[in-house]
Amino acid sequence: MTESAPALDFAEIGRKLFAQNCEFIWAADKIDGLPPMGPVEIAFAGRSNVGKSSLLNALTTRKTLARTSHTPGRTQQLNFFALGPDPKEPLLRLVDMPGYGYAAVSKEKIAGWTQLMQDFLRGRASLLRVFVLIDGRHGVKDLDRDMLKKLDQAALSYQVVLTKRDEVKQAQVEKTIADAKTILREHPAAHPDVIFLSSHKGEGLSDLRAAVAQLLYERDRTIFQPAQIG
C-alpha cells in the first residue's frame, strides 16, 4: 500500500507567498490594453467601497500597494500586480477590478467598466479565480447577485469573501456565513466555502492566503519549491 503524501500547511505556504515582493505592473481601461497572458492570475471584484484596495494592502502587508479612498469608484481600470521575487516572472498576478454599483462618475463610464470586466472574465485563460468581496455587515445584495450571475455565465470559478468582520457582532458571524452559503448553492460556478475577514484587524487574512496557495498548488504542484518561496 502506497503511503500518502503528508498534508501541506497551506496557511504557512500562503503566509510565505504573500510575504514575497509585490508591485504594480500594469493598468488597462480597454480589453485590447491587457498585459500579455503568462503567469496565473486571481482577481478581486466587489461593490464600490467594499474594501478591495484595503484588502490588497492588508493581504500583501503593504500599506500603499493599492490606492484606498472613501470616494466610491476610484478604481477605474483593471490594475495588475506581480507577486514573487521577480516581477517579470512572478508566481502570481493579482488583479484589482473596478468596483460595481455606485460610483461618482457618468453612466457611460460605468457602462465602459462593466463591458471591460465582462470581456476580461470571458476571455482570460490565465485567470484562475475571482474573489468576490461582499460587505459582511449587509450580506449579499442585488448588485452582488448580478455579479455572481455574470460569473456563472462566464463559467469562471469564484469565491465569496465577506469583508468588515470587525464591524459585525461575534454572535452574528456564523449566521452571516451560513446565509451567504445558502445563496451560493444557487450558483454553479461558486466555491462552497466562504471567507469572512477584516482587513483592518487582520482576522481571516490567513484563510484567504491559504485558499490562494491551495489553488495555485492544485494548478501546478511544482510551484512551491523551496528556492521559489522559502
ZIMO-V701814 format. One record per helix or strand of 3 or more residues. SS is the DSSP state (@ for helix, = for strand). FROM is the first residue (numbers start at 1). TO is the last residue. Records with the same first field share a line. If there is no record, write none. Layout:
# ZIMO-V701814
SS=FROM-TO, FROM-TO
This chain:
# ZIMO-V701814
@=10-18, 31-33, 52-59, 87-89, 107-123, 142-153, 165-167, 170-184, 205-219, 226-229
==22-28, 41-47, 78-83, 92-96, 127-135, 158-163
